[in-house]
Amino acid sequence: MTKIQIDLSENEDKIVEVYKIINNLKSKEEAIKDMIKYFKVKIIPEKINKEEEFYKKALNFGGDKK
């Protein structure tokens, strides 16, 4: 399990609150957990030596998805 602390702007907080109410959720944490299912994330490291062996292995971690 991972705990993440995020600072929401006033507008972001309102969006999460509305989502929580519309979907009959008990907390904003539940709302955010549900909301993130709609996003796809790609992490691209900026400060890493791309010639390192562990980096090359990490790129192929998921295997070929054809």
C-alpha positions as CSV (number, residue, x, y, z in Angstrom):
1,M,0.0,0.0,0.0
2,T,1.2,3.5,-0.8
3,K,0.2,6.7,0.9
4,I,0.4,9.9,-1.2
5,Q,-0.2,13.3,0.1
6,I,-1.3,15.9,-2.5
7,D,-2.2,19.5,-2.2
8,L,-5.3,20.4,-4.1
9,S,-6.2,23.8,-5.3
10,E,-9.6,25.2,-4.2
11,N,-11.1,24.2,-7.6
12,E,-9.6,20.7,-7.6
13,D,-10.9,20.2,-4.1
14,K,-14.4,21.2,-5.2
15,I,-14.2,18.8,-8.2
16,V,-13.2,15.9,-5.9
17,E,-16.0,16.8,-3.4
18,V,-18.6,16.9,-6.2
19,Y,-17.3,13.5,-7.6
20,K,-17.6,12.1,-4.0
21,I,-21.2,13.2,-3.6
22,I,-22.3,12.1,-7.0
23,N,-20.9,8.6,-6.6
24,N,-22.0,8.2,-3.0
25,L,-18.5,7.8,-1.7
26,K,-17.6,8.2,2.0
27,S,-14.4,10.2,1.7
28,K,-12.3,12.3,-0.7
29,E,-9.7,9.6,-0.5
30,E,-12.2,7.1,-2.0
31,A,-13.1,9.7,-4.7
32,I,-9.5,10.2,-5.7
33,K,-8.8,6.5,-5.8
34,D,-11.9,6.0,-8.1
35,M,-11.0,9.0,-10.3
36,I,-7.4,7.9,-11.0
37,K,-8.7,4.8,-12.8
38,Y,-9.5,7.0,-15.7
39,F,-5.9,8.1,-16.3
40,K,-3.0,6.4,-18.0
41,V,0.4,7.5,-16.8
42,K,3.8,7.2,-18.5
43,I,6.8,7.9,-16.3
44,I,9.9,9.3,-18.1
45,P,13.0,9.8,-16.0
46,E,15.0,12.9,-16.8
47,K,18.1,12.5,-14.8
48,I,19.3,9.0,-15.4
49,N,22.0,7.5,-17.6
50,K,20.0,5.7,-20.3
51,E,22.9,3.4,-21.0
52,E,22.7,1.8,-17.6
53,E,21.7,-1.9,-17.6
54,F,18.9,-1.4,-15.0
55,Y,17.3,1.3,-17.1
56,K,17.3,-0.9,-20.2
57,K,15.7,-3.8,-18.2
58,A,13.1,-1.4,-16.7
59,L,12.0,-0.4,-20.2
60,N,11.3,-4.1,-21.0
61,F,9.7,-4.8,-17.6
62,G,6.2,-5.2,-18.9
63,G,7.3,-7.3,-21.8
64,D,6.0,-7.0,-25.4
65,K,2.4,-6.0,-25.4
66,K,1.3,-6.6,-29.0
